[in-house]
């Protein structure tokens, strides 16, 4: 919303400065995006009068003009033909730099000297194109600066309004805010107003939910032409393009009062006017000359020939006002915000009218604003208002809200002594009661519905910066072992492992559930009113969200990702919605990029396994990694389930190639998901400190030949089953198949570390233990020493 200081000043008897407006608006919570100073581009352009002119002796299309600026006469050459002797014009004197970049210099044209230039609207930057020079009103003073004569010197504030402040999409709404903030009273403005005469024009409403009030005002014998310069200037400074005096007047009331109006050419309207729902497939050509197809959810204004306007959005071209228009039907109505918003969004058509109807206009002054416009058409366009016809009811019933003093104290923490004055300054009717106030809400503030809304207004005008800050009283102490605390520890561990936390939406698709059904928490929960088809269900696993995040980052040329998320998944259980918290991670793309120190490396299965093992090592849990069978989302040969005491705590592995192809993800992706409820009990489990042994340890390397289907985990479990305390670590450092190894078998080479915290081990002790290990592996896994 653009607010002109010059236009705004009309609401105040006391002079407003730029600083006053900035201070007032910021204090009441209205943000100013930009402040634009207008009129500085016209320095050197003055008002002058053409005393005489004659034809150039050597050029038929040029004239030699004698132009008087009140102090001296300038002789110059002009190529325009639209002026006459005595006309007041805009004279650019020597050395003036015009908005289009031209600098005026003394020049000879066909042998005649020219000292200055008569300017057109286009040359002054007031129009994209124009014919001839700009002719000024006779009342302008000779020698006066052009910017002052046409009221072009102005300060424009560009406001960033919140959606709930539809009242501030008008000059009077902003003026009320400034008046309340600065405690400067608004002055009554002398406005044109047509007589309240009712006539029968043939108006009806078929849908009172979408349109509760509709009126038409008839104005006869108008002269459609350009608006007066003051009106054009005001509209331009407000960001509205002048068109003609009739349309400009409707736009003036729209900007000044926040009431959208629409003018029909009365002679083009056929029969009676009805407000109705559009017929399925009905078409209309709008004022922007675009044909649009409507449906039954759209509200239209129609005559006997069909739709002539889309209600609250845009008028139709067939009944538009043109230079030949003589009689006008002026529409002033209240349309449902929901109806206008739905139509505007579906058609992707946003207008100044739809912006205001969507936020709900002042329902108590619709007809008054229409009569104001009709009065202006009488004065500016020479029209004669005949009368008006109306259907429905305006929203003039008073709305009352009771505000208790104790409620203000409860919400703000203290009593506001000037609450009564603040509400009165905002235009609210205030009736004092024993324990508070009975507050009448004006019709131009439809968003004020409850006591808390009124208290917010009190706080806003009192000044949030004046409200003292204090911590709320509490007798609770922080719980170190809370679920939140445990999650934070998990987050710290995971970020310490190099992962980055993400936050994604809790929605998913039917396709997500189908692809990851084997690790989903349960049956999906359907969303009754999904925003998009891609968000039709509550998610049953976190992995699709993380994969989508990686896919998005990859499309923006990210080379690799280490992502994790701790969040909830949802499922249907016994006709009710249940939820479960999970922890998921994704490793994708390049682990390292190629440089002079290292080769390029991508993530693989063992990088994911390392994260799992590190995490559970933090928790002090001895987990078991078991093969994952019949999984549809993990790679069949590179996946596992994580077990603790035979309980499945989660899954980890490479993304199945077919699913990667289905969701269009290239390259290898490592992913895992854990049940958070299985982890949290162990997060703050106290692990006793064990110092390093002062005695040396013994390393022995042994290679065993086993069948291909024997896993590393099985060998570790077999060795650990001996329960010998001097076995400290078992590390697999080589796997070999080929020459000297029987077909269908493999050679696994291990490094064993033996040690004791009580003594130095002897070779005979280690040798005996190695024999036990060899025997156990031979008996249980048919392993032989290579």
C-alpha positions, -999 to +999 in steps of 0.1 A: +000+000+000+014+034-010+005+063+012+010+099-001+018+124+027+000+151+007-032+131+004-029+120+041-025+156+052-062+162+041-073+143+072-054+166+096-056+203+105-021+202+120+008+198+096+023+163+094+060+157+087+077+126+073+091+120+108+057+122+123+043+095+100+073+072+104+072+074+141+034+069+143+032+040+120+062+021+135+048+026+170+015+009+161+032-020+144+028-010+107+060-016+088+073+009+063+092-008+035+104+023+016+100+061+017+100+078-018+106+115-022+086+128-053+090+160-073+127+164-071+131+154-108+114+186-120+139+212-108+142+239-135+107+233-149+084+263-143+049+274-152+049+298-182+024+313-207+025+314-244+023+352-253+026+346-291+038+322-317+044+321-354+054+296-381+091+288-385+102+303-418+122+272-429+101+244-413+064+239-418+060+216-387+078+240-363+066+271-345+086+300-329+071+307-295+074+337-272+069+322-237+066+343-206+075+328-171+065+360-152+100+375-151+113+372-186+103+361-221+119+331-237+122+325-274+121+289-284+111+264-311+082+239-306+070+211-329+036+205-311+003+218-325-020+215-295-015+249-279-030+283-283-020+318-273-025+324-236-021+287-227-002+279-195+026+254-202+055+236-185+087+253-195+121+236-191+146+264-187+183+262-199+205+235-181+174+217-168+178+179-167+145+162-174+134+128-160+140+111-193+177+121-191+176+150-216+195+182-206+182+215-221+208+235-239+207+266-261+205+255-297+199+267-333+171+249-352+170+257-389+188+290-382+166+301-353+179+301-317+159+282-291+163+288-254+143+262-235+117+236-243+079+232-238+074+197-222+050+169-228+038+144-202+060+118-217+091+140-214+083+148-178+079+111-170+042+115-162+030+092-189+044+064-211+033+082-242+015+115-250+006+137-279+015+173-279+028+194-249+012+195-215-014+223-211-017+235-175-048+249-158-052+287-162-051+292-124-015+281-121+009+310-113+035+321-138+070+313-126+059+288-100+079+256-099+061+229-119+063+204-091+045+228-067+019+239-092+008+204-099+013+192-063+039+167-074+063+174-045+053+147-021+066+119+002+052+084-004+054+057+022+053+021+010+036+000+037+039-037+044+006-046+059-003-078+077-033-097+063-056-089+092-054-051+087-077-047+058-088-013+072-053+001+066-057-006+028-072+029+028-061+064+036-087+069+062-076+037+079-040+048+080-051+083+092-070+067+121-038+049+132-017+080+130-043+100+148-044+075+177-006+072+179+001+110+178-031+120+196-039+144+168-076+145+160-089+138+125-106+167+108-139+163+090-134+165+053-157+182+029-167+154+006-191+153-023-222+133-016-252+125-038-287+127-025-302+096-010-330+090-034-342+054-040-354+044-074-362+010-091-333-001-112-341-039-112-315-055-088-316-089-072-293-113-052-295-151-056-268-159-030-270-139+002-242-158+018-218-147-009-232-112-012-252-098+017-257-063+002-257-049-033-266-014-046-266+003-079-265+041-083-275+057-116-257+088-129-268+104-161-252+126-187-216+122-177-187+135-198-159+110-199-125+126-202-092+129-185-094+136-147-083+169-132-045+170-126-049+169-088-069+136-090-044+121-115-015+131-093-030+116-062-037+083-079-003+081-094+014+087-060-008+059-046+004+036-073-027+037-095-027+045-132-052+072-142-076+060-170-106+084-172-125+106-148-152+080-141-128+051-135-105+074-116-132+084-092-140+047-083-103+042-077-101+073-056-128+061-033-112+026-033-078+041-021-093+068+002-121+048+019-111+011+011-144+005-007-141-012-041-166+002-066-173-006-102-188+016-129-209+000-157-219+018-189-257+018-182-266+018-219-246-015-224-264-033-195-292-054-209-323-059-187-321-064-149-289-069-128-286-101-107-259-113-083-256-150-089-233-180-090-217-186-124-229-214-146-204-242-151-182-233-180-196-198-184-171-174-199-164-137-195-139-113-212-125-091-184-113-055-185-077-068-192-092-083-224-085-119-212-113-145-216-118-165-184-139-197-179-159-198-146-174-225-125-202-227-099-180-215-071-175-181-087-199-152-080-208-129-109-228-098-117-250-107-146-276-091-169-300-107-194-270-114-217-249-132-191-220-123-168-208-087-169-184-088-140-166-113-116-179-102-082-152-084-062-124-093-087-127-076-121-154-061-143-162-073-178-151-056-210-186-056-226-200-030-202-169-010-195-169+028-194-154+044-225-152+080-240-187+074-255-203+066-222-231+089-212-249+071-184-233+051-156-245+024-132-222+025-101-219-007-081-213-006-043-215-040-026-203-063+001-190-096-011-179-126+011-141-126+017-141-164+013-159-163-021-136-136-035-105-152-022-114-186-037-122-171-071-091-148-072-068-177-063-083-202-088-082-177-116-048-164-105-062-129-108-054-104-080-068-069-082-069-039-059-106-048-053-100-084-045-072-075-020-097-055+000-128-078-003-106-108+008-097-089+040-134-078+045-144-042+039-163-019+061-198-034+059-215-004+075-206+023+050-210+006+016-238+029+003-223+060+018-191+054-001-210+048-033-229+080-029-196+098-023-184+086-057-217+096-073-212+131-058-177+133-072-190+123-107-214+152-105-187+177-097-158+162-119-177+146-148-208+168-149-231+139-143-265+139-126-272+113-099-307+099-104-310+076-074-300+042-061-315+007-058-304-017-031-309-053-020-299-070+012-287-054+045-256-034+054-237-045+085-247-016+107-256-036+138-233-026+167-209-053+181-201-052+218-172-068+236-168-067+274-132-060+285-123-066+322-095-048+339-084-080+354-081-096+320-057-068+309-036-074+340-036-112+333-025-107+297-001-078+299+011-082+335+000-047+346-029-023+346-031+002+317-044+034+331-051+050+297-070+020+283-102+040+280-084+069+261-066+045+238-099+028+227-116+061+222-087+074+201-091+043+178-127+051+172-142+025+195-172+033+215-164+029+252-188+026+281-173+024+316-184-004+339-176-013+374-149-039+365-140-028+330-155-014+298-183-022+274-166-016+240-185-010+208-165-023+178-167+000+146-178-017+114-144-009+098-127-033+122-144-066+114-113-086+127-120-075+163-142-103+177-131-111+213-119-095+245-083-106+237-085-087+204-093-055+222-066-061+247-041-065+218-052-031+205-046-015+239-011-031+241-003-020+205-012+017+211+003+017+246+036+006+231+050-029+233+084-014+242+068+001+274+056-032+287+080-043+315+097-077+310+095-103+338+100-140+340+068-159+348+067-174+383+074-211+384+080-236+412+093-263+388+130-272+384+146-284+352+144-321+347+178-333+336+165-368+327+136-354+306+128-367+271+138-333+257+171-335+274+178-370+261+169-359+225+193-330+228+221-355+238+213-376+207+214-345+185+248-335+199+262-370+193+249-371+157+262-336+149+295-347+164+296-375+139+293-349+111+256-350+104+233-320+099+198-319+114+169-312+092+132-303+098+107-315+073+069-315+070+050-343+086+031-351+054+036-378+029+021-394-002+005-427-009+035-435-031+059-429-001+040-454+020+039-480-007+076-478-014+086-479+023+058-500+037+081-527+052+096-502+077+065-480+081+050-476+115+016-488+104-015-480+083-014-444+070-036-416+083-055-398+055-057-360+056-093-348+051-083-315+034-048-319+020-031-287+007-017-306-023-019-341-037+017-346-025+006-340+011-024-363+013-013-385+042+006-382+075+040-398+070+046-433+083+084-431+080+110-403+080+131-416+051+111-402+021+113-367+036+151-369+040+155-384+005+134-355-009+156-330+009+187-346-006+171-346-040+163-309-037+198-301-026+213-322-053+193-303-079+210-271-066+244-286-072+252-299-037+279-326-039+270-345-008+248-346+023+249-360+058+214-355+071+194-367+101+160-359+116+143-367+149+106-364+145+072-382+147+055-406+124+018-414+125-004-444+119-040-456+122-047-479+152-082-490+163-099-461+146-076-436+163-045-418+153-013-429+171+022-416+168+058-428+173+091-409+174+119-420+151+155-411+143+165-413+106+196-404+087+207-403+050+243-402+036+243-394-001+266-381-028+303-376-023+319-382+011+351-365-001+357-345-032+389-350-052+418-328-043+456-330-042+456-349-009+428-375-015+408-392-041+371-387-047+351-410-024+313-418-022+294-431+007+289-468+011+272-493+034+301-493+060+299-456+065+263-460+076+273-490+098+300-469+114+274-443+124+252-470+140+281-486+158+294-452+171+259-442+183+253-474+202+289-473+216+279-439+231+249-456+246+270-484+260+249-511+243+263-543+226+241-546+196+239-573+170+239-565+133+217-591+115+208-595+078+176-578+067+155-603+046+128-595+020+131-557+023+116-538-006+132-504+002+168-515+011+194-532-011+190-570-006+228-575-002+237-543+016+212-539+045+208-550+080+186-548+111+199-536+144+191-559+173+195-555+210+185-585+232+166-599+202+145-567+199+146-548+166+157-512+172+159-502+135+172-507+100+201-495+079+214-501+044+217-488+009+186-475-009+172-502-032+182-494-069+146-498-081+133-473-056+161-449-064+150-451-101+113-447-091+119-415-072+146-402-096+176-402-073+210-409-089+240-425-071+243-446-040+224-435-009+229-449+026+200-446+049+188-458+083+159-454+107+157-462+144+128-464+169+135-435+193+116-452+221+141-480+221+170-456+224+159-430+249+160-452+280+198-457+275+208-422+266+217-410+301+227-445+313+258-440+334+289-458+321+316-465+346+350-451+337+376-477+330+413-465+330+438-478+304+458-508+316+494-501+326+503-535+313+513-541+277+488-558+253+495-586+229+485-586+192+480-618+172+469-620+135+449-651+125+433-660+092+404-684+090+389-702+060+351-704+063+322-709+039+310-679+019+277-676+039+295-672+072+294-635+084+319-614+103+292-610+130+289-648+135+327-651+140+327-622+166+297-637+184+314-671+186+346-656+200+328-634+225+308-665+237+341-677+253+336-649+279+373-645+284+382-611+299+416-608+282+400-607+247+399-569+242+392-563+205+386-583+173+393-564+141+387-578+105+415-564+083+413-586+052+390-608+031+403-630+003+388-654-023+408-670-051+439-691-055+447-715-026+412-710-011+386-736-018+357-726-041+326-715-021+349-704+008+365-672+019+396-663+040+389-638+068+420-623+085+416-609+121+438-590+144+431-600+181+442-577+209+447-595+243+454-577+275+448-575+313+444-547+337+460-567+365+492-583+351+514-588+321+502-617+300+525-646+292+527-662+258+515-695+271+482-679+283+476-663+249+485-695+231+460-715+251+433-689+245+440-690+207+436-727+207+402-723+224+392-697+198+403-721+169+384-750+185+352-729+190+352-716+154+359-751+140+330-766+160+305-739+154+314-725+120+336-752+105+365-727+103+400-738+097+432-718+103+448-708+070 
